[in-house]
Amino acid sequence: MLSPDSTPHHSATWALDKIKKLVELWRANVLSPGEIGAALGVTRNAVIGKANRMHLEAKKIGRPRAARFAATPRPAPKPADPPPPEAPLSLGLTLYELAAAQCRYAEGDGPPYLFCGHAVQESSSYCAYHHRVCYFPLSPARRELARPLSEWRGARY
């Protein structure tokens, strides 16, 4: 078993000159407890413990602590969806009359199917209006305007 004297920086008692030096360095508020300990030949925890037992004022040195949870700014509100483009009047083209760059949105409830036929949006088979109708979910406001499935012709719901 190790004797108390064999551990590094161990001192069972504080000499009066060390205590005076501790108080002087502590109140100067320049050095950290670890630096004071190194100057006195004791550990950081020994310095903190002795300062607490002597009721010395707590140290206020070093860099300020970062907030545990930094306040994050609230995200800016999303801009309102642009109004949907106006529904174009269908050109009423059959499948055989459609060219490569014409809207393929089928209109009507049954054969003969007629197609919109307006110029397509880039990298789409539909014009801007029908592209939005087909690929974007209904916003709550549009959902209220949409007919329920039970009102669709031929629906069995």
GROMACS elastic network, one bead per residue, 0.5 to 0.9 nm:
[ bonds ]
;  ai    aj funct       b0    kb
    2     5     6  0.80393   500
    2     6     6  0.62418   500
    2     7     6  0.74730   500
    3     6     6  0.54390   500
    3     7     6  0.74212   500
    4     7     6  0.60043   500
    4    10     6  0.68786   500
    4    11     6  0.79906   500
    4    12     6  0.78414   500
    5     8     6  0.77907   500
    5     9     6  0.86623   500
    5    10     6  0.62897   500
    5    11     6  0.71862   500
    5    12     6  0.83088   500
    6     9     6  0.89243   500
    6    10     6  0.77261   500
    7    10     6  0.56754   500
    7    11     6  0.89616   500
    8    11     6  0.88373   500
    8    42     6  0.81797   500
    8    43     6  0.87335   500
    9    41     6  0.59159   500
    9    43     6  0.62750   500
    9    46     6  0.89928   500
   10    41     6  0.88205   500
   10    42     6  0.67348   500
   10    43     6  0.80681   500
   10    46     6  0.86666   500
   11    14     6  0.67949   500
   11    42     6  0.77351   500
   14    17     6  0.82970   500
   14    18     6  0.63449   500
   14    19     6  0.63914   500
   14    50     6  0.88035   500
   15    18     6  0.52691   500
   15    19     6  0.63518   500
   15    20     6  0.88045   500
   16    19     6  0.50932   500
   16    20     6  0.62661   500
   16    21     6  0.86378   500
   17    20     6  0.51234   500
   17    21     6  0.61466   500
   17    22     6  0.85209   500
   18    21     6  0.50251   500
   18    22     6  0.59743   500
   18    23     6  0.85964   500
   18    40     6  0.66951   500
   19    23     6  0.61681   500
   19    24     6  0.85224   500
   19    50     6  0.86073   500
   20    23     6  0.51980   500
   20    24     6  0.61187   500
   20    25     6  0.86129   500
   21    24     6  0.50407   500
   21    25     6  0.60616   500
   21    26     6  0.83336   500
   21    40     6  0.78799   500
   22    25     6  0.52559   500
   22    26     6  0.58257   500
   22    27     6  0.84432   500
   22    36     6  0.71236   500
   22    37     6  0.85395   500
   22    40     6  0.76548   500
   22    47     6  0.75928   500
   22    50     6  0.87847   500
   22    51     6  0.80363   500
   23    26     6  0.50359   500
   23    27     6  0.59895   500
   23    28     6  0.84331   500
   23    51     6  0.78535   500
   23    56     6  0.78489   500
   24    27     6  0.54466   500
   24    28     6  0.61998   500
   25    28     6  0.51493   500
   25    29     6  0.68508   500
   25    30     6  0.73929   500
   25    31     6  0.69659   500
   25    36     6  0.67774   500
   26    29     6  0.55474   500
   26    30     6  0.76894   500
   26    31     6  0.73537   500
   26    32     6  0.82900   500
   26    33     6  0.78617   500
   26    36     6  0.76866   500
   26    51     6  0.80561   500
   26    56     6  0.79846   500
   26    57     6  0.85642   500
   26    58     6  0.89612   500
   26    59     6  0.74512   500
   27    30     6  0.81867   500
   27    56     6  0.81261   500
   27    57     6  0.79410   500
   27    59     6  0.82753   500
   28    31     6  0.77058   500
   29    32     6  0.78413   500
   29    59     6  0.65359   500
   29    60     6  0.70219   500
   29    61     6  0.63757   500
   30    61     6  0.67763   500
   30    62     6  0.86133   500
   31    34     6  0.79453   500
   31    35     6  0.57779   500
   31    36     6  0.61919   500
   31    61     6  0.76695   500
   31    62     6  0.87014   500
   32    35     6  0.51787   500
   32    36     6  0.62451   500
   32    37     6  0.85743   500
   32    44     6  0.85981   500
   32    59     6  0.80082   500
   32    61     6  0.71286   500
   32    62     6  0.76086   500
   33    36     6  0.50239   500
   33    37     6  0.60361   500
   33    38     6  0.86055   500
   33    43     6  0.84774   500
   33    44     6  0.52917   500
   33    45     6  0.77714   500
   33    46     6  0.88984   500
   33    47     6  0.60760   500
   33    48     6  0.64515   500
   33    59     6  0.84620   500
   34    37     6  0.50068   500
   34    38     6  0.62286   500
   34    39     6  0.87025   500
   34    42     6  0.87976   500
   34    43     6  0.67842   500
   34    45     6  0.79003   500
   34    47     6  0.77468   500
   34    48     6  0.88799   500
   35    38     6  0.50761   500
   35    39     6  0.62868   500
   35    40     6  0.87089   500
   35    44     6  0.75971   500
   36    39     6  0.50852   500
   36    40     6  0.62337   500
   36    41     6  0.84686   500
   36    42     6  0.83242   500
   36    43     6  0.86471   500
   36    44     6  0.74109   500
   36    47     6  0.72143   500
   37    40     6  0.50965   500
   37    41     6  0.57476   500
   37    43     6  0.50374   500
   37    44     6  0.50924   500
   37    45     6  0.82061   500
   37    46     6  0.74351   500
   37    47     6  0.58865   500
   37    48     6  0.89778   500
   38    41     6  0.50776   500
   38    42     6  0.61776   500
   38    43     6  0.69076   500
   38    44     6  0.77242   500
   39    42     6  0.78834   500
   40    43     6  0.85661   500
   40    47     6  0.88751   500
   42    45     6  0.83410   500
   42    46     6  0.63090   500
   42    47     6  0.71145   500
   43    46     6  0.51209   500
   43    47     6  0.64755   500
   43    48     6  0.88068   500
   44    47     6  0.51746   500
   44    48     6  0.63134   500
   44    49     6  0.85951   500
   45    49     6  0.59005   500
   45    50     6  0.84343   500
   46    49     6  0.50950   500
   46    50     6  0.60560   500
   46    51     6  0.84668   500
   47    50     6  0.52747   500
   47    51     6  0.60768   500
   47    52     6  0.85630   500
   48    51     6  0.51229   500
   48    52     6  0.61297   500
   48    53     6  0.86467   500
   49    52     6  0.51441   500
   49    53     6  0.62199   500
   49    54     6  0.86148   500
   50    53     6  0.50804   500
   50    54     6  0.61114   500
   50    55     6  0.85278   500
   50    56     6  0.87921   500
   51    54     6  0.50843   500
   51    55     6  0.61087   500
   51    56     6  0.52829   500
   51    57     6  0.80294   500
   51    58     6  0.83577   500
   52    56     6  0.60884   500
   52    57     6  0.82119   500
   52    58     6  0.81973   500
   53    56     6  0.78215   500
   55    58     6  0.85183   500
   56    59     6  0.86779   500
   57    60     6  0.89583   500
   61    64     6  0.81734   500
   62    65     6  0.87165   500
   63    66     6  0.88288   500
   65    68     6  0.83388   500
   66    69     6  0.83508   500
   66    70     6  0.77772   500
   67    70     6  0.53671   500
   67    71     6  0.82633   500
   69    72     6  0.85486   500
   72    75     6  0.87131   500
   73    76     6  0.86806   500
   74    77     6  0.86196   500
   75    78     6  0.83863   500
   76    79     6  0.86273   500
   77    80     6  0.87364   500
   78    81     6  0.85377   500
   79    82     6  0.84229   500
   80    83     6  0.86120   500
   81    84     6  0.82615   500
   81   139     6  0.88840   500
   82    85     6  0.85699   500
   83    86     6  0.86693   500
   84    87     6  0.84207   500
   84   128     6  0.89463   500
   84   129     6  0.69344   500
   84   132     6  0.75018   500
   84   133     6  0.87437   500
   85    88     6  0.84867   500
   85   128     6  0.71543   500
   85   129     6  0.54688   500
   85   132     6  0.85375   500
   86   129     6  0.68175   500
   87    90     6  0.86602   500
   87   129     6  0.60537   500
   87   130     6  0.79664   500
   88    91     6  0.87546   500
   88   116     6  0.80099   500
   88   118     6  0.79053   500
   88   127     6  0.89585   500
   88   129     6  0.74832   500
   89    92     6  0.86410   500
   89   116     6  0.75341   500
   89   118     6  0.88224   500
   90    93     6  0.80455   500
   90   107     6  0.82459   500
   90   114     6  0.83478   500
   90   115     6  0.69477   500
   90   117     6  0.67452   500
   90   118     6  0.75777   500
   91   114     6  0.82756   500
   91   115     6  0.70578   500
   91   116     6  0.54164   500
   91   117     6  0.55406   500
   91   118     6  0.71357   500
   92   107     6  0.82047   500
   92   113     6  0.86146   500
   92   115     6  0.53842   500
   92   116     6  0.59333   500
   92   117     6  0.70381   500
   93    96     6  0.79082   500
   93    97     6  0.57155   500
   93    98     6  0.63737   500
   93   113     6  0.84836   500
   93   114     6  0.52522   500
   93   115     6  0.50786   500
   93   116     6  0.67734   500
   93   117     6  0.61755   500
   94    97     6  0.52329   500
   94    98     6  0.66157   500
   94   112     6  0.78215   500
   94   113     6  0.66395   500
   94   114     6  0.50331   500
   94   115     6  0.61215   500
   94   117     6  0.89210   500
   95    98     6  0.54851   500
   95    99     6  0.88794   500
   95   104     6  0.82234   500
   95   113     6  0.77582   500
   95   114     6  0.72118   500
   95   115     6  0.70504   500
   96    99     6  0.82529   500
   97   117     6  0.88355   500
   98   101     6  0.81228   500
   98   102     6  0.61585   500
   98   103     6  0.80554   500
   98   104     6  0.77693   500
   98   115     6  0.78734   500
   98   117     6  0.64981   500
   99   102     6  0.55979   500
   99   103     6  0.88094   500
   99   117     6  0.81460   500
  100   103     6  0.86488   500
  100   120     6  0.89844   500
  100   125     6  0.88895   500
  101   117     6  0.84276   500
  101   118     6  0.81762   500
  101   119     6  0.58733   500
  101   120     6  0.55956   500
  101   121     6  0.86595   500
  101   125     6  0.76985   500
  101   126     6  0.87892   500
  102   115     6  0.88418   500
  102   116     6  0.77308   500
  102   118     6  0.52030   500
  102   120     6  0.53657   500
  102   125     6  0.74610   500
  102   126     6  0.72874   500
  102   127     6  0.75800   500
  103   106     6  0.87405   500
  103   115     6  0.69953   500
  103   116     6  0.55262   500
  103   118     6  0.51771   500
  103   119     6  0.59755   500
  103   120     6  0.51763   500
  103   121     6  0.83751   500
  103   124     6  0.86174   500
  103   125     6  0.57893   500
  103   127     6  0.52693   500
  103   130     6  0.80213   500
  104   114     6  0.89265   500
  104   115     6  0.55849   500
  104   116     6  0.62717   500
  104   117     6  0.64663   500
  104   118     6  0.85787   500
  104   120     6  0.84457   500
  104   125     6  0.59673   500
  104   126     6  0.57579   500
  104   127     6  0.82653   500
  104   130     6  0.89446   500
  105   114     6  0.83174   500
  105   115     6  0.53968   500
  105   116     6  0.55549   500
  105   117     6  0.78037   500
  105   125     6  0.79679   500
  105   126     6  0.62441   500
  105   127     6  0.82504   500
  105   130     6  0.66229   500
  105   131     6  0.86970   500
  106   113     6  0.60982   500
  106   114     6  0.57151   500
  106   116     6  0.66962   500
  107   110     6  0.85000   500
  107   113     6  0.62209   500
  107   114     6  0.54829   500
  107   115     6  0.58274   500
  107   116     6  0.71479   500
  108   111     6  0.76009   500
  108   112     6  0.79399   500
  108   113     6  0.60796   500
  108   114     6  0.68084   500
  108   115     6  0.87949   500
  109   112     6  0.88313   500
  109   113     6  0.78258   500
  109   153     6  0.79985   500
  110   113     6  0.62275   500
  111   114     6  0.81873   500
  114   117     6  0.87990   500
  115   118     6  0.88664   500
  116   126     6  0.84954   500
  116   127     6  0.82625   500
  116   130     6  0.87172   500
  117   120     6  0.82819   500
  117   126     6  0.86591   500
  117   127     6  0.82577   500
  118   126     6  0.80893   500
  118   127     6  0.61100   500
  119   126     6  0.77540   500
  119   127     6  0.57471   500
  119   128     6  0.85848   500
  120   123     6  0.81570   500
  120   124     6  0.64168   500
  120   125     6  0.59990   500
  120   128     6  0.69137   500
  120   131     6  0.86971   500
  121   124     6  0.54807   500
  121   125     6  0.72155   500
  121   126     6  0.61107   500
  121   127     6  0.50287   500
  121   128     6  0.54661   500
  121   131     6  0.76179   500
  122   125     6  0.83394   500
  122   126     6  0.88309   500
  122   127     6  0.87352   500
  122   128     6  0.89661   500
  123   126     6  0.89164   500
  124   127     6  0.76448   500
  124   128     6  0.87972   500
  124   131     6  0.72160   500
  125   131     6  0.77333   500
  126   129     6  0.77127   500
  126   130     6  0.56154   500
  126   131     6  0.51360   500
  126   132     6  0.88220   500
  126   134     6  0.87222   500
  127   130     6  0.54933   500
  127   131     6  0.58844   500
  127   132     6  0.86022   500
  128   131     6  0.51518   500
  128   132     6  0.63069   500
  128   133     6  0.87453   500
  129   132     6  0.53744   500
  129   133     6  0.63761   500
  129   134     6  0.88118   500
  130   134     6  0.60129   500
  130   135     6  0.84539   500
  131   134     6  0.52362   500
  131   135     6  0.59423   500
  131   136     6  0.79517   500
  132   135     6  0.54619   500
  132   136     6  0.54274   500
  132   137     6  0.85190   500
  133   136     6  0.61742   500
  133   137     6  0.78680   500
  133   138     6  0.82381   500
  134   137     6  0.80829   500
  136   139     6  0.86614   500
  137   143     6  0.89491   500
  138   141     6  0.77723   500
  138   142     6  0.55173   500
  138   143     6  0.54393   500
  138   146     6  0.86027   500
  139   142     6  0.51480   500
  139   143     6  0.59476   500
  139   144     6  0.87321   500
  140   144     6  0.64318   500
  140   145     6  0.89326   500
  141   144     6  0.54483   500
  141   145     6  0.68364   500
  142   145     6  0.51138   500
  142   146     6  0.62600   500
  143   146     6  0.51186   500
  143   147     6  0.82211   500
  144   147     6  0.79091   500
  147   150     6  0.81001   500
  147   151     6  0.63708   500
  147   152     6  0.73430   500
  148   151     6  0.56350   500
  148   152     6  0.71830   500
  149   152     6  0.53399   500
  149   153     6  0.87390   500
  149   155     6  0.65649   500
  149   156     6  0.85334   500
  149   157     6  0.69522   500
  150   153     6  0.80971   500
  150   154     6  0.87111   500
  150   155     6  0.57987   500
  150   156     6  0.69327   500
  150   157     6  0.54226   500
  151   154     6  0.85720   500
  151   155     6  0.71254   500
  152   155     6  0.53916   500
  152   156     6  0.88477   500
  153   156     6  0.89524   500
